[in-house]
Structures are given as structure tokens and as C-alpha cells.
Amino acid sequence: EVQLQASGGGWVQPGGSLRLSCTPSGLTFDDFAIGWFRQAPGKRREGVSSINTYDGSTFYADSVKGRFTVSSDNAKKVVYLEMNNLKIGDTATYYCATPMAPRTQPPGPWALGVDEYDWWGQGTQVTVSS
């Protein structure tokens, strides 16, 4: 059974930083893709970023480009989402997800679609307020 553990959320003031972690387990392959999503109350889930761990290729939503950085530690099989210059509008529950099979192409806008992913973590809350 594939499971994903997202952690690292918390409360931070505007302009602050947080680093989220996503640790998958139960995957039968070493190279995998991770998507980061967020969902605020009353809003639909939106894609934030995605990474292919086999080559480190990444893609970001325009709303976070230049502020968020996704990376992977392949030896530890952990994916990080470094979030800087956080804004009140970044407040949401953040989820990581992975598709059933490794990707064969770098992520693009399509990689931020919820339908591209098969397994989801439980979410970690990020609150940005003063």
C-alpha cells in the first residue's frame, strides 16, 4: 500500500518561511513524481508545484513561482517544498500526491492537475497571518 506523509506545516507571519516534507512509502520504484497541492476553506484544490525525482525537473504555479522551491533528497526518498515570502493568501491545507507510475517527461502545467495523481497524503496545515 502506498502512503504519503506530509509534514512541516504551522503558523507563520507574512513574509516568513516554512519547509514542508513529503515522505512516500510503499512505492515499488525509486524514481517517482510528487505534486504539491493546497486547498483553502471553500475553495477547490489547486496545484502548486511538481517534481520528477529522477532528473529533478520541476514546475510551479504562477502564484508561487519565485517564492516556492521544490526539491528532492533521493537517498532519503523525501521531497521538500520550501516556501518563502509567505502571504496570507498562501493559507491552506497542503497535500502531496504521487502518480501510479514514474513519469517519462518533465512536468508542465498538466502536472498541476489533481487527476494526474493516484495517491494522496493526509495534508498539513499552513497558516499565514499577523
N, C-alpha and C positions, 0 to 999 in steps of 0.2 A: 504494500500500500504506500502510495506516495503522499508525503506530508510536507508542508512548508511552515516554518516557524518564523514569523516576522516579529521583530523587537526593536527597541530603541526609541519609541515614541515618548512624548512627555509634553510639558508646558514650557514655552519659551516666549520671550518678549519679541516684538517686531524688530527685525534686523539680526536676530540671533541665529544660531545654527543647531542642527541636530543630525545625527547619523543613524539611519535605520539599517538593520541587518535582516537578511533573509537566508535561512538555512534549510535547504531541501533534504529530505531523506527518502530512501526507498526507490530512488532513480536507478535504473539499470545501465545507464550510460554516464560517462564522465563529463561530456560536453553537453551543455544544456542552455536554454534561453530562459531568462527571467523578465517578467514585466512587472512594473510597479504601477499601481493604480491608487486612486483615492476617491473617497465618497464623503461628501458633506451632507448633513441632515437635509432631507428634502430634495436632494439633487441626485442625478444619476452618476454612476461610477464612471470616472474618466481616467484615461491612460496618462501616465506621467512620463515614463521612460521605459526603455527596454535594452537589454544587453544579450549578446551571444557570447558565452564564456569561451568558446573555442578560439575566437580571434579578437575578442574584446570590442567588437563593433557595437555601437550604441545609437540610440535615437531618443530625442526628447520632444515633449510637447512644447509649443512656443511659450506657454505660460511659465515654464520653469527653466528654459534654456538660458545658460549663463549663470544660473544660481544653483542648480542641482547637478550633481555628478554621480553617475552610476559606475560601479567598478566591481571586479570580482577577485577573490582570492581562490584560485583554482585548487591549491593544495589543501585548503581548509574547506573547500566547497561552500563558500559563503559569498553572497552578493550584498553590496552595500549601496545605500543611497545617501550621499552626503548632501544635506540641504543647508544652504547658506542664504543670508539676507532674507530670512523668512518673513512673510507678510501675513496679515490677518486672514487674507483670502486663501492661505495655504492650510488653514484649519480643516481637518478631515480625518477620517479613519483611513489609514494607508494599508494597502494589501500588496502582497507579492503573489505572483502566479507563474506557472510554467506549462508549456505545451507538452503533449504526449510524446512527441518525437523531437530530436535535435533539429535545429534549423539548418538549411543549406544556403541561406542568403542573408546578407546583413539586414538588420531591422530598418523598416521605414515607417511611414505613417500607419500602415496596416498593422504594425506590431503594437499599436496602442488600442486595438480593438479587443473588447472583452471576449469575443468569440474565438480569438486566436489561442486561448488558453484553456487547459483542461483541469488543472488542479490549482487550488487557491489556499492561501494561508488564512489565518483567523483574523488578521488585521491588528494594527497598533495605532493608538490614538495620538494625533499631533494637534496641539492647541497652541495657537499663536495669539497672544493678547497682552495688553498692557495693564 
